[in-house]
Amino acid sequence: MTAQPEFPVEYPVTAIPHTINAIGDALTGAKRALFYSEVLAADETAVPGVMRRWWKAAMLDAAPGAEASRANASAGRALVSVDDLAARVEGRR
């Protein structure tokens, strides 16, 4: 017997592998340079935290419409209430 999800799961963004090279490749410009400088300067106990933080940033940057969404939020345009967002995520709208 295998467990199957009740609802099909579709991810709009493919997960970036949690490796230094994959994270670095996913970042661009100044973010990439800052990531490499931080990860190379970190001691062995701090590297996982640096990678985790930058992996999250890379995944957010990879989301469809991320640039436009940030620009809208900064300008106060096209804002979505928490209730509307929850409804979208749950597929009610």
Gaussian input, Z-matrix of N, CA and C with variables (Angstrom, degrees):
# hf/3-21g

backbone

0 1
 N
 C     1     B1
 C     2     B2     1     A1
 N     3     B3     2     A2     1     D1
 C     4     B4     3     A3     2     D2
 C     5     B5     4     A4     3     D3
 N     6     B6     5     A5     4     D4
 C     7     B7     6     A6     5     D5
 C     8     B8     7     A7     6     D6
 N     9     B9     8     A8     7     D7
 C    10    B10     9     A9     8     D8
 C    11    B11    10    A10     9     D9
 N    12    B12    11    A11    10    D10
 C    13    B13    12    A12    11    D11
 C    14    B14    13    A13    12    D12
 N    15    B15    14    A14    13    D13
 C    16    B16    15    A15    14    D14
 C    17    B17    16    A16    15    D15
 N    18    B18    17    A17    16    D16
 C    19    B19    18    A18    17    D17
 C    20    B20    19    A19    18    D18
 N    21    B21    20    A20    19    D19
 C    22    B22    21    A21    20    D20
 C    23    B23    22    A22    21    D21
 N    24    B24    23    A23    22    D22
 C    25    B25    24    A24    23    D23
 C    26    B26    25    A25    24    D24
 N    27    B27    26    A26    25    D25
 C    28    B28    27    A27    26    D26
 C    29    B29    28    A28    27    D27
 N    30    B30    29    A29    28    D28
 C    31    B31    30    A30    29    D29
 C    32    B32    31    A31    30    D30
 N    33    B33    32    A32    31    D31
 C    34    B34    33    A33    32    D32
 C    35    B35    34    A34    33    D33
 N    36    B36    35    A35    34    D34
 C    37    B37    36    A36    35    D35
 C    38    B38    37    A37    36    D36
 N    39    B39    38    A38    37    D37
 C    40    B40    39    A39    38    D38
 C    41    B41    40    A40    39    D39
 N    42    B42    41    A41    40    D40
 C    43    B43    42    A42    41    D41
 C    44    B44    43    A43    42    D42
 N    45    B45    44    A44    43    D43
 C    46    B46    45    A45    44    D44
 C    47    B47    46    A46    45    D45
 N    48    B48    47    A47    46    D46
 C    49    B49    48    A48    47    D47
 C    50    B50    49    A49    48    D48
 N    51    B51    50    A50    49    D49
 C    52    B52    51    A51    50    D50
 C    53    B53    52    A52    51    D51
 N    54    B54    53    A53    52    D52
 C    55    B55    54    A54    53    D53
 C    56    B56    55    A55    54    D54
 N    57    B57    56    A56    55    D55
 C    58    B58    57    A57    56    D56
 C    59    B59    58    A58    57    D57
 N    60    B60    59    A59    58    D58
 C    61    B61    60    A60    59    D59
 C    62    B62    61    A61    60    D60
 N    63    B63    62    A62    61    D61
 C    64    B64    63    A63    62    D62
 C    65    B65    64    A64    63    D63
 N    66    B66    65    A65    64    D64
 C    67    B67    66    A66    65    D65
 C    68    B68    67    A67    66    D66
 N    69    B69    68    A68    67    D67
 C    70    B70    69    A69    68    D68
 C    71    B71    70    A70    69    D69
 N    72    B72    71    A71    70    D70
 C    73    B73    72    A72    71    D71
 C    74    B74    73    A73    72    D72
 N    75    B75    74    A74    73    D73
 C    76    B76    75    A75    74    D74
 C    77    B77    76    A76    75    D75
 N    78    B78    77    A77    76    D76
 C    79    B79    78    A78    77    D77
 C    80    B80    79    A79    78    D78
 N    81    B81    80    A80    79    D79
 C    82    B82    81    A81    80    D80
 C    83    B83    82    A82    81    D81
 N    84    B84    83    A83    82    D82
 C    85    B85    84    A84    83    D83
 C    86    B86    85    A85    84    D84
 N    87    B87    86    A86    85    D85
 C    88    B88    87    A87    86    D86
 C    89    B89    88    A88    87    D87
 N    90    B90    89    A89    88    D88
 C    91    B91    90    A90    89    D89
 C    92    B92    91    A91    90    D90
 N    93    B93    92    A92    91    D91
 C    94    B94    93    A93    92    D92
 C    95    B95    94    A94    93    D93
 N    96    B96    95    A95    94    D94
 C    97    B97    96    A96    95    D95
 C    98    B98    97    A97    96    D96
 N    99    B99    98    A98    97    D97
 C   100   B100    99    A99    98    D98
 C   101   B101   100   A100    99    D99
 N   102   B102   101   A101   100   D100
 C   103   B103   102   A102   101   D101
 C   104   B104   103   A103   102   D102
 N   105   B105   104   A104   103   D103
 C   106   B106   105   A105   104   D104
 C   107   B107   106   A106   105   D105
 N   108   B108   107   A107   106   D106
 C   109   B109   108   A108   107   D107
 C   110   B110   109   A109   108   D108
 N   111   B111   110   A110   109   D109
 C   112   B112   111   A111   110   D110
 C   113   B113   112   A112   111   D111
 N   114   B114   113   A113   112   D112
 C   115   B115   114   A114   113   D113
 C   116   B116   115   A115   114   D114
 N   117   B117   116   A116   115   D115
 C   118   B118   117   A117   116   D116
 C   119   B119   118   A118   117   D117
 N   120   B120   119   A119   118   D118
 C   121   B121   120   A120   119   D119
 C   122   B122   121   A121   120   D120
 N   123   B123   122   A122   121   D121
 C   124   B124   123   A123   122   D122
 C   125   B125   124   A124   123   D123
 N   126   B126   125   A125   124   D124
 C   127   B127   126   A126   125   D125
 C   128   B128   127   A127   126   D126
 N   129   B129   128   A128   127   D127
 C   130   B130   129   A129   128   D128
 C   131   B131   130   A130   129   D129
 N   132   B132   131   A131   130   D130
 C   133   B133   132   A132   131   D131
 C   134   B134   133   A133   132   D132
 N   135   B135   134   A134   133   D133
 C   136   B136   135   A135   134   D134
 C   137   B137   136   A136   135   D135
 N   138   B138   137   A137   136   D136
 C   139   B139   138   A138   137   D137
 C   140   B140   139   A139   138   D138
 N   141   B141   140   A140   139   D139
 C   142   B142   141   A141   140   D140
 C   143   B143   142   A142   141   D141
 N   144   B144   143   A143   142   D142
 C   145   B145   144   A144   143   D143
 C   146   B146   145   A145   144   D144
 N   147   B147   146   A146   145   D145
 C   148   B148   147   A147   146   D146
 C   149   B149   148   A148   147   D147
 N   150   B150   149   A149   148   D148
 C   151   B151   150   A150   149   D149
 C   152   B152   151   A151   150   D150
 N   153   B153   152   A152   151   D151
 C   154   B154   153   A153   152   D152
 C   155   B155   154   A154   153   D153
 N   156   B156   155   A155   154   D154
 C   157   B157   156   A156   155   D155
 C   158   B158   157   A157   156   D156
 N   159   B159   158   A158   157   D157
 C   160   B160   159   A159   158   D158
 C   161   B161   160   A160   159   D159
 N   162   B162   161   A161   160   D160
 C   163   B163   162   A162   161   D161
 C   164   B164   163   A163   162   D162
 N   165   B165   164   A164   163   D163
 C   166   B166   165   A165   164   D164
 C   167   B167   166   A166   165   D165
 N   168   B168   167   A167   166   D166
 C   169   B169   168   A168   167   D167
 C   170   B170   169   A169   168   D168
 N   171   B171   170   A170   169   D169
 C   172   B172   171   A171   170   D170
 C   173   B173   172   A172   171   D171
 N   174   B174   173   A173   172   D172
 C   175   B175   174   A174   173   D173
 C   176   B176   175   A175   174   D174
 N   177   B177   176   A176   175   D175
 C   178   B178   177   A177   176   D176
 C   179   B179   178   A178   177   D177
 N   180   B180   179   A179   178   D178
 C   181   B181   180   A180   179   D179
 C   182   B182   181   A181   180   D180
 N   183   B183   182   A182   181   D181
 C   184   B184   183   A183   182   D182
 C   185   B185   184   A184   183   D183
 N   186   B186   185   A185   184   D184
 C   187   B187   186   A186   185   D185
 C   188   B188   187   A187   186   D186
 N   189   B189   188   A188   187   D187
 C   190   B190   189   A189   188   D188
 C   191   B191   190   A190   189   D189
 N   192   B192   191   A191   190   D190
 C   193   B193   192   A192   191   D191
 C   194   B194   193   A193   192   D192
 N   195   B195   194   A194   193   D193
 C   196   B196   195   A195   194   D194
 C   197   B197   196   A196   195   D195
 N   198   B198   197   A197   196   D196
 C   199   B199   198   A198   197   D197
 C   200   B200   199   A199   198   D198
 N   201   B201   200   A200   199   D199
 C   202   B202   201   A201   200   D200
 C   203   B203   202   A202   201   D201
 N   204   B204   203   A203   202   D202
 C   205   B205   204   A204   203   D203
 C   206   B206   205   A205   204   D204
 N   207   B207   206   A206   205   D205
 C   208   B208   207   A207   206   D206
 C   209   B209   208   A208   207   D207
 N   210   B210   209   A209   208   D208
 C   211   B211   210   A210   209   D209
 C   212   B212   211   A211   210   D210
 N   213   B213   212   A212   211   D211
 C   214   B214   213   A213   212   D212
 C   215   B215   214   A214   213   D213
 N   216   B216   215   A215   214   D214
 C   217   B217   216   A216   215   D215
 C   218   B218   217   A217   216   D216
 N   219   B219   218   A218   217   D217
 C   220   B220   219   A219   218   D218
 C   221   B221   220   A220   219   D219
 N   222   B222   221   A221   220   D220
 C   223   B223   222   A222   221   D221
 C   224   B224   223   A223   222   D222
 N   225   B225   224   A224   223   D223
 C   226   B226   225   A225   224   D224
 C   227   B227   226   A226   225   D225
 N   228   B228   227   A227   226   D226
 C   229   B229   228   A228   227   D227
 C   230   B230   229   A229   228   D228
 N   231   B231   230   A230   229   D229
 C   232   B232   231   A231   230   D230
 C   233   B233   232   A232   231   D231
 N   234   B234   233   A233   232   D232
 C   235   B235   234   A234   233   D233
 C   236   B236   235   A235   234   D234
 N   237   B237   236   A236   235   D235
 C   238   B238   237   A237   236   D236
 C   239   B239   238   A238   237   D237
 N   240   B240   239   A239   238   D238
 C   241   B241   240   A240   239   D239
 C   242   B242   241   A241   240   D240
 N   243   B243   242   A242   241   D241
 C   244   B244   243   A243   242   D242
 C   245   B245   244   A244   243   D243
 N   246   B246   245   A245   244   D244
 C   247   B247   246   A246   245   D245
 C   248   B248   247   A247   246   D246
 N   249   B249   248   A248   247   D247
 C   250   B250   249   A249   248   D248
 C   251   B251   250   A250   249   D249
 N   252   B252   251   A251   250   D250
 C   253   B253   252   A252   251   D251
 C   254   B254   253   A253   252   D252
 N   255   B255   254   A254   253   D253
 C   256   B256   255   A255   254   D254
 C   257   B257   256   A256   255   D255
 N   258   B258   257   A257   256   D256
 C   259   B259   258   A258   257   D257
 C   260   B260   259   A259   258   D258
 N   261   B261   260   A260   259   D259
 C   262   B262   261   A261   260   D260
 C   263   B263   262   A262   261   D261
 N   264   B264   263   A263   262   D262
 C   265   B265   264   A264   263   D263
 C   266   B266   265   A265   264   D264
 N   267   B267   266   A266   265   D265
 C   268   B268   267   A267   266   D266
 C   269   B269   268   A268   267   D267
 N   270   B270   269   A269   268   D268
 C   271   B271   270   A270   269   D269
 C   272   B272   271   A271   270   D270
 N   273   B273   272   A272   271   D271
 C   274   B274   273   A273   272   D272
 C   275   B275   274   A274   273   D273
 N   276   B276   275   A275   274   D274
 C   277   B277   276   A276   275   D275
 C   278   B278   277   A277   276   D276

   B1=1.4353
   B2=1.5305
   B3=1.3287
   B4=1.4652
   B5=1.5171
   B6=1.2916
   B7=1.4567
   B8=1.5182
   B9=1.3043
   B10=1.4531
   B11=1.5229
   B12=1.3205
   B13=1.4619
   B14=1.5280
   B15=1.3164
   B16=1.4592
   B17=1.5188
   B18=1.3373
   B19=1.4502
   B20=1.5145
   B21=1.3361
   B22=1.4710
   B23=1.5279
   B24=1.3099
   B25=1.4557
   B26=1.5149
   B27=1.3145
   B28=1.4579
   B29=1.5170
   B30=1.3057
   B31=1.4441
   B32=1.5208
   B33=1.3461
   B34=1.4582
   B35=1.5190
   B36=1.3322
   B37=1.4550
   B38=1.5223
   B39=1.3214
   B40=1.4571
   B41=1.5183
   B42=1.3129
   B43=1.4645
   B44=1.5208
   B45=1.3040
   B46=1.4671
   B47=1.5170
   B48=1.3282
   B49=1.4712
   B50=1.5276
   B51=1.3140
   B52=1.4672
   B53=1.5300
   B54=1.3455
   B55=1.4630
   B56=1.5205
   B57=1.3091
   B58=1.4634
   B59=1.5236
   B60=1.3204
   B61=1.4667
   B62=1.5210
   B63=1.3327
   B64=1.4636
   B65=1.5274
   B66=1.3212
   B67=1.4587
   B68=1.5264
   B69=1.3124
   B70=1.4601
   B71=1.5119
   B72=1.3338
   B73=1.4635
   B74=1.5268
   B75=1.3337
   B76=1.4586
   B77=1.5250
   B78=1.3152
   B79=1.4645
   B80=1.5173
   B81=1.3203
   B82=1.4600
   B83=1.5207
   B84=1.3090
   B85=1.4598
   B86=1.5080
   B87=1.3291
   B88=1.4603
   B89=1.5238
   B90=1.3401
   B91=1.4668
   B92=1.5235
   B93=1.3162
   B94=1.4629
   B95=1.5308
   B96=1.3154
   B97=1.4627
   B98=1.5266
   B99=1.3232
   B100=1.4569
   B101=1.5253
   B102=1.3414
   B103=1.4685
   B104=1.5211
   B105=1.3302
   B106=1.4640
   B107=1.5312
   B108=1.3184
   B109=1.4664
   B110=1.5294
   B111=1.3438
   B112=1.4641
   B113=1.5236
   B114=1.3272
   B115=1.4617
   B116=1.5313
   B117=1.3248
   B118=1.4689
   B119=1.5281
   B120=1.3195
   B121=1.4628
   B122=1.5287
   B123=1.3307
   B124=1.4628
   B125=1.5241
   B126=1.3384
   B127=1.4663
   B128=1.5261
   B129=1.3159
   B130=1.4622
   B131=1.5221
   B132=1.3288
   B133=1.4622
   B134=1.5284
   B135=1.3225
   B136=1.4660
   B137=1.5273
   B138=1.3230
   B139=1.4735
   B140=1.5308
   B141=1.3351
   B142=1.4709
   B143=1.5348
   B144=1.3082
   B145=1.4601
   B146=1.5182
   B147=1.3272
   B148=1.4693
   B149=1.5290
   B150=1.3198
   B151=1.4693
   B152=1.5228
   B153=1.3224
   B154=1.4578
   B155=1.5339
   B156=1.3240
   B157=1.4636
   B158=1.5287
   B159=1.3369
   B160=1.4639
   B161=1.5206
   B162=1.3321
   B163=1.4643
   B164=1.5265
   B165=1.3380
   B166=1.4671
   B167=1.5309
   B168=1.3092
   B169=1.4672
   B170=1.5264
   B171=1.3242
   B172=1.4672
   B173=1.5247
   B174=1.3302
   B175=1.4633
   B176=1.5239
   B177=1.3265
   B178=1.4636
   B179=1.5215
   B180=1.3280
   B181=1.4659
   B182=1.5249
   B183=1.3389
   B184=1.4664
   B185=1.5319
   B186=1.3161
   B187=1.4658
   B188=1.5268
   B189=1.3314
   B190=1.4670
   B191=1.5307
   B192=1.3109
   B193=1.4515
   B194=1.5090
   B195=1.3226
   B196=1.4678
   B197=1.5274
   B198=1.3241
   B199=1.4764
   B200=1.5265
   B201=1.3258
   B202=1.4603
   B203=1.5223
   B204=1.3239
   B205=1.4561
   B206=1.5237
   B207=1.3304
   B208=1.4659
   B209=1.5303
   B210=1.3300
   B211=1.4685
   B212=1.5245
   B213=1.3281
   B214=1.4632
   B215=1.5285
   B216=1.3285
   B217=1.4621
   B218=1.5223
   B219=1.3138
   B220=1.4631
   B221=1.5177
   B222=1.3384
   B223=1.4580
   B224=1.5275
   B225=1.3466
   B226=1.4587
   B227=1.5200
   B228=1.3514
   B229=1.4642
   B230=1.5252
   B231=1.3182
   B232=1.4685
   B233=1.5225
   B234=1.3154
   B235=1.4599
   B236=1.5240
   B237=1.3233
   B238=1.4590
   B239=1.5218
   B240=1.3253
   B241=1.4627
   B242=1.5267
   B243=1.3080
   B244=1.4665
   B245=1.5204
   B246=1.3289
   B247=1.4704
   B248=1.5286
   B249=1.3324
   B250=1.4649
   B251=1.5253
   B252=1.3104
   B253=1.4620
   B254=1.5249
   B255=1.3161
   B256=1.4685
   B257=1.5224
   B258=1.3220
   B259=1.4632
   B260=1.5251
   B261=1.3238
   B262=1.4778
   B263=1.5121
   B264=1.3189
   B265=1.4636
   B266=1.5233
   B267=1.3167
   B268=1.4618
   B269=1.5261
   B270=1.3314
   B271=1.4535
   B272=1.5173
   B273=1.3209
   B274=1.4728
   B275=1.5070
   B276=1.3329
   B277=1.4752
   B278=1.4867
   A1=108.74
   A2=115.57
   A3=120.26
   A4=109.24
   A5=115.00
   A6=119.97
   A7=108.89
   A8=116.37
   A9=122.01
   A10=108.25
   A11=117.72
   A12=119.01
   A13=110.57
   A14=115.66
   A15=120.32
   A16=111.32
   A17=115.52
   A18=121.62
   A19=108.16
   A20=117.73
   A21=118.48
   A22=110.31
   A23=115.34
   A24=121.02
   A25=108.70
   A26=115.99
   A27=120.85
   A28=107.83
   A29=116.28
   A30=120.94
   A31=109.08
   A32=118.00
   A33=120.22
   A34=112.96
   A35=117.17
   A36=121.56
   A37=108.23
   A38=116.29
   A39=120.28
   A40=108.74
   A41=116.51
   A42=120.48
   A43=110.90
   A44=115.25
   A45=121.80
   A46=106.91
   A47=117.79
   A48=118.82
   A49=110.45
   A50=115.38
   A51=121.17
   A52=109.71
   A53=114.97
   A54=121.21
   A55=108.57
   A56=116.12
   A57=120.11
   A58=110.66
   A59=117.31
   A60=120.02
   A61=112.36
   A62=118.01
   A63=120.48
   A64=111.08
   A65=116.43
   A66=119.62
   A67=109.55
   A68=117.12
   A69=120.79
   A70=112.30
   A71=117.07
   A72=120.74
   A73=112.14
   A74=116.85
   A75=120.89
   A76=112.53
   A77=116.99
   A78=121.25
   A79=109.78
   A80=116.70
   A81=119.80
   A82=110.67
   A83=114.73
   A84=123.05
   A85=115.71
   A86=114.76
   A87=121.33
   A88=111.64
   A89=117.37
   A90=119.52
   A91=110.63
   A92=117.05
   A93=120.85
   A94=110.20
   A95=116.68
   A96=120.72
   A97=110.98
   A98=116.79
   A99=120.68
   A100=110.93
   A101=116.51
   A102=120.34
   A103=110.73
   A104=116.85
   A105=119.35
   A106=111.66
   A107=117.68
   A108=118.76
   A109=110.54
   A110=117.37
   A111=120.12
   A112=112.14
   A113=116.52
   A114=118.87
   A115=111.08
   A116=117.84
   A117=120.12
   A118=112.13
   A119=116.98
   A120=120.40
   A121=112.71
   A122=117.28
   A123=121.26
   A124=111.33
   A125=115.42
   A126=118.09
   A127=108.32
   A128=116.97
   A129=120.41
   A130=113.62
   A131=118.39
   A132=119.48
   A133=112.29
   A134=117.08
   A135=120.80
   A136=113.15
   A137=118.28
   A138=121.38
   A139=112.41
   A140=120.32
   A141=118.64
   A142=112.92
   A143=117.91
   A144=120.91
   A145=112.14
   A146=116.15
   A147=120.61
   A148=109.14
   A149=116.62
   A150=120.34
   A151=111.11
   A152=116.99
   A153=120.90
   A154=110.72
   A155=117.37
   A156=121.43
   A157=110.99
   A158=116.66
   A159=119.79
   A160=112.13
   A161=117.83
   A162=120.29
   A163=108.98
   A164=116.40
   A165=120.17
   A166=110.51
   A167=116.77
   A168=120.26
   A169=110.77
   A170=117.07
   A171=120.89
   A172=110.82
   A173=117.46
   A174=120.72
   A175=110.64
   A176=118.14
   A177=120.51
   A178=110.99
   A179=116.71
   A180=120.44
   A181=111.75
   A182=116.63
   A183=121.02
   A184=112.56
   A185=117.66
   A186=120.57
   A187=110.30
   A188=117.02
   A189=119.77
   A190=110.92
   A191=116.41
   A192=121.42
   A193=115.34
   A194=117.75
   A195=121.08
   A196=111.70
   A197=117.40
   A198=120.70
   A199=110.84
   A200=115.93
   A201=120.37
   A202=110.88
   A203=116.49
   A204=120.60
   A205=111.35
   A206=116.71
   A207=120.61
   A208=110.76
   A209=116.68
   A210=120.55
   A211=110.53
   A212=117.14
   A213=121.06
   A214=111.07
   A215=116.78
   A216=120.54
   A217=110.73
   A218=117.13
   A219=120.71
   A220=112.13
   A221=116.11
   A222=121.12
   A223=112.74
   A224=116.82
   A225=119.81
   A226=113.82
   A227=116.72
   A228=122.20
   A229=110.16
   A230=115.25
   A231=122.89
   A232=112.51
   A233=116.66
   A234=120.70
   A235=109.76
   A236=116.69
   A237=122.96
   A238=108.04
   A239=116.67
   A240=119.54
   A241=109.44
   A242=115.88
   A243=120.64
   A244=110.44
   A245=117.46
   A246=120.79
   A247=111.29
   A248=117.23
   A249=120.57
   A250=111.25
   A251=116.09
   A252=119.76
   A253=110.50
   A254=117.12
   A255=120.54
   A256=110.67
   A257=116.62
   A258=120.38
   A259=110.98
   A260=116.83
   A261=120.49
   A262=111.02
   A263=116.18
   A264=120.47
   A265=110.20
   A266=116.12
   A267=120.60
   A268=112.14
   A269=117.31
   A270=120.95
   A271=114.45
   A272=116.41
   A273=119.13
   A274=111.58
   A275=118.21
   A276=120.85
   A277=109.74
   D1=138.82
   D2=176.82
   D3=-123.21
   D4=150.09
   D5=177.63
   D6=-88.80
   D7=131.60
   D8=178.74
   D9=-119.14
   D10=145.30
   D11=177.67
   D12=-64.53
   D13=146.70
   D14=179.31
   D15=-66.47
   D16=-36.98
   D17=178.41
   D18=-122.20
   D19=142.59
   D20=178.32
   D21=-62.53
   D22=141.46
   D23=-179.43
   D24=-106.90
   D25=123.07
   D26=177.44
   D27=-122.68
   D28=126.18
   D29=179.49
   D30=-104.75
   D31=125.27
   D32=-178.34
   D33=-72.04
   D34=-15.90
   D35=-178.16
   D36=-128.93
   D37=129.86
   D38=176.32
   D39=-71.46
   D40=134.27
   D41=-179.49
   D42=-62.72
   D43=138.00
   D44=176.29
   D45=-82.65
   D46=130.41
   D47=177.69
   D48=-57.13
   D49=145.42
   D50=-176.60
   D51=-87.37
   D52=63.96
   D53=175.55
   D54=-127.54
   D55=157.89
   D56=-179.69
   D57=-59.08
   D58=-46.93
   D59=-178.23
   D60=-64.53
   D61=-42.47
   D62=-178.81
   D63=-66.20
   D64=-40.91
   D65=178.49
   D66=-65.23
   D67=-46.04
   D68=178.57
   D69=-60.03
   D70=-40.99
   D71=179.26
   D72=-65.96
   D73=-31.09
   D74=-177.92
   D75=-77.92
   D76=-22.39
   D77=179.41
   D78=-88.73
   D79=159.10
   D80=178.80
   D81=-128.78
   D82=158.12
   D83=171.71
   D84=50.72
   D85=-126.91
   D86=-175.36
   D87=-64.53
   D88=-33.76
   D89=179.19
   D90=-64.27
   D91=-40.99
   D92=179.35
   D93=-63.33
   D94=-45.85
   D95=-179.70
   D96=-62.35
   D97=-41.89
   D98=179.87
   D99=-66.15
   D100=-41.70
   D101=177.36
   D102=-57.90
   D103=-51.83
   D104=-178.24
   D105=-62.84
   D106=-38.70
   D107=179.55
   D108=-65.63
   D109=-39.04
   D110=179.29
   D111=-69.80
   D112=-44.82
   D113=-176.85
   D114=-69.30
   D115=-34.02
   D116=178.91
   D117=-74.57
   D118=-27.04
   D119=-179.99
   D120=-86.52
   D121=-15.36
   D122=-176.15
   D123=-75.15
   D124=145.84
   D125=172.76
   D126=-78.92
   D127=170.60
   D128=-171.04
   D129=-61.13
   D130=-26.45
   D131=178.85
   D132=-79.39
   D133=-23.51
   D134=-177.91
   D135=-91.08
   D136=-18.04
   D137=-176.27
   D138=-56.65
   D139=-46.10
   D140=-179.61
   D141=-59.31
   D142=-38.33
   D143=178.81
   D144=-66.70
   D145=-41.64
   D146=177.78
   D147=-63.09
   D148=-44.88
   D149=179.87
   D150=-62.87
   D151=-43.74
   D152=-178.72
   D153=-61.52
   D154=-45.17
   D155=-179.09
   D156=-62.83
   D157=-45.81
   D158=-178.62
   D159=-74.35
   D160=-28.85
   D161=175.60
   D162=-62.78
   D163=-43.10
   D164=178.12
   D165=-60.89
   D166=-43.98
   D167=179.04
   D168=-61.80
   D169=-42.32
   D170=180.00
   D171=-65.05
   D172=-40.98
   D173=178.67
   D174=-65.11
   D175=-41.85
   D176=178.46
   D177=-63.96
   D178=-39.38
   D179=178.57
   D180=-65.82
   D181=-29.05
   D182=-177.43
   D183=-80.50
   D184=-12.86
   D185=-178.53
   D186=-63.78
   D187=138.93
   D188=178.59
   D189=-58.20
   D190=130.44
   D191=177.46
   D192=76.37
   D193=15.77
   D194=-176.35
   D195=-59.67
   D196=-44.90
   D197=-179.31
   D198=-61.24
   D199=-49.01
   D200=-178.65
   D201=-63.34
   D202=-39.26
   D203=179.88
   D204=-63.02
   D205=-43.58
   D206=178.50
   D207=-64.67
   D208=-41.51
   D209=179.17
   D210=-63.77
   D211=-42.71
   D212=178.31
   D213=-63.38
   D214=-44.06
   D215=-179.95
   D216=-62.95
   D217=-42.29
   D218=179.26
   D219=-63.53
   D220=-34.68
   D221=-178.35
   D222=-90.61
   D223=-4.83
   D224=-179.27
   D225=76.24
   D226=21.65
   D227=-179.59
   D228=-101.98
   D229=154.22
   D230=171.72
   D231=50.56
   D232=40.62
   D233=179.94
   D234=-77.12
   D235=149.72
   D236=-177.72
   D237=-122.61
   D238=134.15
   D239=178.00
   D240=-70.94
   D241=158.82
   D242=178.94
   D243=-60.95
   D244=-39.46
   D245=179.32
   D246=-63.46
   D247=-42.83
   D248=177.77
   D249=-64.90
   D250=-39.81
   D251=178.59
   D252=-63.96
   D253=-45.10
   D254=178.53
   D255=-60.31
   D256=-40.51
   D257=179.08
   D258=-63.94
   D259=-40.97
   D260=177.85
   D261=-62.86
   D262=-45.28
   D263=-177.79
   D264=-64.26
   D265=-38.53
   D266=-178.61
   D267=-81.92
   D268=-4.33
   D269=176.76
   D270=78.39
   D271=22.10
   D272=-179.28
   D273=-84.55
   D274=-12.19
   D275=-178.28
   D276=-132.21

